[in-house]
Amino acid sequence: MPRLEEVGYYLQGLWLLLTGKAEGFRYLDFSERGFWRSWWAILFCLPPTILSWASFRLYFLAQAPEGTSTGAEFFFKLALVEAANWMLPLAVVLVLGRIAGFAHAVLPLIIALNWLSVPLQWAYVPVSLIQIWAPADATAALLYLLILGSYVYFTYRIALLILGGQKLPALVLVMVIFSVPLMIQSQLLTALGLVGL
C-alpha cells in the first residue's frame, strides 16, 4: 500500500499536469507496477464514499414508503453502483484506446484517472455534509455541479497531455467517459431498487 507521502507525490504530479507542465509526468509511476498500485486509490477514497452513502441513505428513506429499512443489502447495492462508477470510465478508456489507436496511452490514462479520483472524491465531502444536515439547501446541488464540472475539465486537461496535445481525441474521450457511465448508473440504480420507488 502506498504511503501518504507517496500519494502526495502522485497528486503533486497531477497538479503539474493540470497546470500544463509536462514535468508532472516524472511524479507519476506509469509502469506496470504503478498501474497496480494506482488501484489503492480506491482505499483512499473510501471515507468520503461512505459519507456519500450515508447522505444517499437519508435521501432514499425520505422517498421510500414509511417503515422501509436499510440493512447490509442496501449498502451492498450502493457498493455495486460505486464499483460500476469507478470501472466503467476505465473500461471506456480501454475500448477507445484500442479503437482510436492510442492503446499506448491507456495505461497512463488509467493510472492518472485513478489517482485523480482521490482529491475529487474528498472534494465531495462538503456536498455530503450539506445533504445530511440541510437536505433542503440548494447549495449542495450547486456545489456538486461545480465539482463535477471541475472533474470533467481536469480529466480533459490530463487526457490532452497524455495524448500529446490531440484535442479532438481528448474531447471525445472525456465525453464518452462521463456520458456512458451516467446512463448506465441511472439504469443500475433503478434496477437495484435504489431510485424510482
NORLIN-V388265 format. One record per helix or strand of 2 or more residues. SS is the DSSP state (2 for helix, 1 for strand). FROM is the first residue (numbers start at 1). LEN is the number of residues. Records with the same first field share a line. If there is no record, write none. Layout:
# NORLIN-V388265
SS = FROM-LEN ; FROM-LEN
This chain:
# NORLIN-V388265
2 = 4-15 ; 22-6 ; 32-13 ; 46-18 ; 72-29 ; 103-21 ; 125-9 ; 139-24 ; 167-25
